[in-house]
């Protein structure tokens, strides 16, 4: 059954891959920060609707969460802004792959130490080789950009 979550994550990654060039195009037309704001505003409108009709009604619990739990939105805003700036310069594939490699590096550190309450999964050779292959992929994709 865990494969379903892998498939769901794959779809999420494809959506992020679509989001990058769409936001990059928006940023070129109206400005990077304005594009990021617009992207988050549209997302906020969508999530407001979804939360109102399908949410668990636990928003009051927001007052009880550790303050660092609120950093996700800030980190997301920075990520989207960086993507809006990067995609027009290096292309969607290189920008997204670089972001994925960055996510993979920090995720492996988080897994290794079991940070933020995730299961502790130690670094091993399989994981290290996977990361090295991703770095190699980034090198070749970026190098392919220079050739065109």
Order of alpha helices (4+ residues) and beta strands (2+ residues): alpha-alpha-alpha-alpha-alpha
